[in-house]
């Protein structure tokens, strides 16, 4: 799948310098399978395996948000529907509390023991937690134990997912040759969009085939159990992946990795702002099902259809962003689409709130998602390239998890509160505008890391 254009002399030098470490590995009873750069078939299988595992895990985590209203009615009954929804969204946010812990523990574990064992452990914990969430009886059946079990399951899910993104992003980058890193890493955000699309598609099918009473009673459980059913397949897939941690680095000519702590800290600081921006936009977009049902008062099929369209478009946009980043550089593909998305946000939401039509909801949000998703694929690879390999998994995971914990867990409750406080259907646009502007400022300060651009600059 990937061509490796690395100079053979550079490979020999790396192998020589890694002699003591490789010798230590040979003394193990079961040495780790190390990804061989020249094995293109193996590399393609590794990328596919990491991406599928990521899809399954994000499906389990995100499905909760699609059924926030039904889950709130099951575990957090209240006389006020707004209070029930807010309790459900707060529990969704509880999954973000343990994300930084999982990022630190599993991210640093991936930098010590390898990407594969960290990704496998994360997947196993996520699957167990979503199974617990799916089978927990309602509040009417077991009382206060029901919401407590739901909160515990969300905390475990947060821990698992906190340790997923960093190792997976590092893994995708390390499997790819320098000139294809953007496309390879773009499978990380694309896989998240695929997972969200799968969740929205399941929600759409269930809403079309079940009554609202059945959907509230057990339909959402079916959606979660579909994710839990992937446990055996996911564990098998990830346990068979080759390892990249001990693979010799093969940088492109003229590209020097960032090794000084101040430079790495600067990249992590800017990355935190960009990830916070991305998180707010992603989770506000993911809230569109609840927003369409609760605020716009449209039908359930149209509400799920809007999310389905947005996520489907997001898959193509994420891969397109990575592909463009390999050709035009990271910075250009971050900055210009971000400016376009910033200018589009308010008009699109104004159109939706005024017309409340299928065309506005599907077409407007679809176009905004297409433009707004492109910059973040370029950013993912830029940050991964800028971090030293020995801290890449942990540093990326920790930065991502803290941004998600602070801004992802609060995005949907804040938007719900703003709508309730102001009575305006434009409240999501206000929050997204602030997030987009902050992300753009940080993108302007991110250095270029694309091998093609750095080589060109060195030749001038």
PyMOL commands that set and color helices and strands:
alter all, ss='L'
color gray80, all
select helices_A, chain A and resi 8-17+19-26+40-66+68-75+81-97+99-112+115-135+139-142+144-162+165-175+178-209+212-228+231-239+261-286+288-294+300-328+330-355+358-386+389-422+427-443+451-459
alter helices_A, ss='H'
color red, helices_A
deselect
rebuild
show_as cartoon
